[in-house]
Amino acid sequence: MNHPEIEPGFIVLHGDRLEWLSDAVLEWLREHPLRPLEEEIFLVQSNGIAEWLQWTLAAHEGICAAVRVALPGRFLWESYARVLGTGIVSARSPLDKAPLTWRLMRLLPELLAHADFAPLRHFIGQSQRPDGALERRWQMAAQIADLFDQYQVYRGDWLADWTTDQSLLRRGDGERVTLPADQRWQPRLWQALRQDLHSREQDQTLGRAQVHDRFLAALNAGRPPATPLPRRVILFGAATLPEQSLTALAALGRQMQVILAVPNPCRYHWADIVSGRELLRRERRRQSPRNGHDLSTTAAEDLHQFGNPLLAAWGRQGRDFLDLLDQFDETAALQRQMDIPRIDLFSEDQGDTLLRQLQVQIRDLEGIRPETCTALDDNDHSVVFHIAHSALREVQILHDQLLDRFATGKLQPRDVIVMVPEIGGFAPLIRATFDQYEREDRRYIPYHIVDLQARDEQPLLLALDWLLRLPEQRCRQSEIRDLLNCPALRRRFGLELEDLPIVQHWLSGAGWRWGLSAEHRAALGMPHCGPQNSGDFALQRLCLGYASGDDSHFSGIEAYGEVGGLDAALLGPLGQLLEKLEHWQHVLVESLVPEHWGEAARNLLTDFFSASDDDDEALLQNLEDALRQWQAD
């Protein structure tokens, strides 16, 4: 079987329907296949798009195989290493976020005395707690490290200026402006970082912006990559991308085939209807002006007559991405060279529902006016607003509406995506509502929650997070119950899921309200509360009840007599848990050097967790790897 050559190039497809973009890309891949066992690489920006894309590939081809789905940042860093070699592009840099945080922790106390650092000095001085200054310094170091990490991606030009002692900012049009007085600490701090790297003989280590510059120089000079590049990569469904990443992909297009499938709500050039247009006037435009009218020459107060307000509200970030894309777009020339049938995939219908009419007006860059709208059917429910008194009620309404839509047979669960502002807070409400029916029940709706942080999905991480803050915890009975809901912790102490109702009944009946012991309460600053209704108090009542019966008392302790029979074996694990909690409450308040903290963290994991399944095993191994990396940083 003959396989056509994969010609290098930077190909950009625009469209207002994601499924049309996927159809076009898949048809192109079918007509221009890679060699057997050669991997097709897709880049996406979210887990949701990744899963939708894999489902679509499987539906079209019968199987989703020999496909790698990755994040653009990870792929580009691998490409840097392929072009420049792993000797130049290291897996870990001193300017990465984690090691940079620790470096800032060390440098900040020396720098805060300077006048330019007054804003940071003010932040640290606001703490009222004895150890609050150290905690605030850590918080500030983490925030600044994140800021400098973003600068390496988005504003490498600023860092290059600051390295050469130019305390300036470059605007989008290239103009250089003076830094405000309250921001002068930023170039001073960056210069101090570079000097510290030089003093420790790490100044030859390249940051992300420097690696990017060398990568572009190597490709522009035509040097062969140190390791062969893949022959094709597809960036699918990206609504925004940093200029640095876009520049790198365009440069890769000289040696490999780079395809961008870009969702674009409008078929015309629309960058000029959003504020800030004066900074982005370009010579090259992929889309033509509507009716030949150049909106960049239209007064801002008159734009409402020519532009769509919903499109204008789409945001400057997406607008800037499309505008930057025009400067690298060579698709019109490649269309003839590669025989690409169509590069702009926009629909042509006029819309028969309210939602579709809004989409059409955005697509055609029309203002929302009565004369541009057609009469709607009374049964048109394409746009519906529901008012709910709580987040839980929102999810319940959604569930009812979905059941109503699915009952018609015109819609399937795989056709639905639900977006929420903050998925972490909604996840338990979604599970409570959508899991109320068994899978065999006709009312059960299959679902999957994406973009959750690992700690929101893994009980072990939730338990570990709580344990690491043990010296600050009040150890309420409800928190102990939540702790026992972690399977890995239950396995470590020999408890089964069926034991939890008994243990929870004992804790409630024996009077554990808060605190591990009188000593623990004293450590929290409440020495006069005594042992009453603490964990130690409850355990003594349980043990006395088992030993002497319900009506006994000893040394001021009233027995709790509902412990007996085979269930009494649960007293052992409960006592061990209390003992471990009291031990680690003492250990975690101590000040330790990183080497000893690493040892303590491993001991804590051993004392509280034993893997209950393969997922827990993998998670514990990941924690060990992260701990080693933390110590290395």
Secondary structure, DSSP 8 states (H G I E B T S, - for coil): --------EEEEEEES-HHHHHHHHHHHHHHS---TT--EEEE-SSHHHHHHHHHHHHHHHSS--SEEEE-HHHHHHHHHHHHH-TTTS-SS-TTSHHHHHHHHHHHHHHHTTSGGGHHHHHHHHT--STTHHHHHHHHHHHHHHHHHHHHHHH-HHHHHHHHTT--EEE-TTS-EEE--GGGTHHHHHHHHHHHHHHHTT-TTS--HHHHHHHHHHHHHTT---SS---SEEEEES-S---HHHHHHHHHHTTTSEEEEEEE-S-SS--GGGSTTGGG---S--SS--GGG--GGGS-GGGGGGTS-HHHHTT-HHHHHHHHHHHHH--HHHHHHHHT-S-SEE------SSHHHHHHHHHHTT----GGG-----TT--SS-----SSHHHHHHHHHHHHHHHHTTTS--GGG-----S-HHHHHHHHHHHHTSS-TTSTT-------S--HHHH-HHHHHHHHHHTGGG----HHHHHHHHT-HHHHHHTT--GGGHHHHHHHHHHHT--S-SSHHHHHHTT-GGG-STTSHHHHHHHHHHHHHH-TT-EETTEE------GGGGGGHHHHHHHHHHHHHHHHHTTS---HHHHHHHHHHHHHHH----SHHHHHHHHHHHHHHHHHHH-
